[in-house]
Amino acid sequence: MKIDRHFWHCLTCCSILSTACASNHHLSLNCTAIGHKAIVVSNVYALVNCIKRKEKIVYRNKTPDQHAAFLNSAASLEFDLPQTDIQAAFNHFYSVTVSLLNHFYPEKTIMLSSRDPDYITPAIKAKLRRKHKLMRAGRVEEASALAKIIGKDIVKKNSRKLNRIQGAVDSKNCGQLLDT
């Protein structure tokens, strides 16, 4: 690689880098996909990765209507196991339950990125998309009801994190604990 093909830039967090300040700074070399390079000078040791990563997540949406339909179907289901072989009976039971699961709770995919907050789960992101779709369609009442459900889900997700904390925590560190 030729050096003249790359763009070199030094980013500092203080305007004048003195010798007293230089010993407290951390240097790192960041290479992006397009070939640019930068030397980042920072007094913070935890540097943030600026490259956004997307991940396709498979999840199953669960609603009360799906639960009711599943329970109605499961109540009328009879397991006639003519096989005397235990493995064959289990395989039949497993195939029936998986087909019920796939029928009433189909798998859906959603993209989560590295820039999404920690409290964003695939179900919450799907509800947010549904809420935005309702807002664009002018169905504000349904969207506000869904916003309350989303808020409760986010509170539930964050409270699980806070329940793992043992001992007293001051209010200054509470936000940092949610970020971890």
Secondary structure, DSSP 8 states (H G I E B T S, - for coil): --GGGS---EE-SSSS--HHHHTT-EEEEEE-TTS-EEEEEES-SS----S--EEEEEEE---HHHHHHHHHHHHT---------HHHHHHHHHHHHHHHHHHHS-EEEEEEETTS-TT--HHHHHHHHHHHHHHHTT-HHHHHHHHHHHHHHHHHHHHHHHHT--S---HHHHHHHHH-
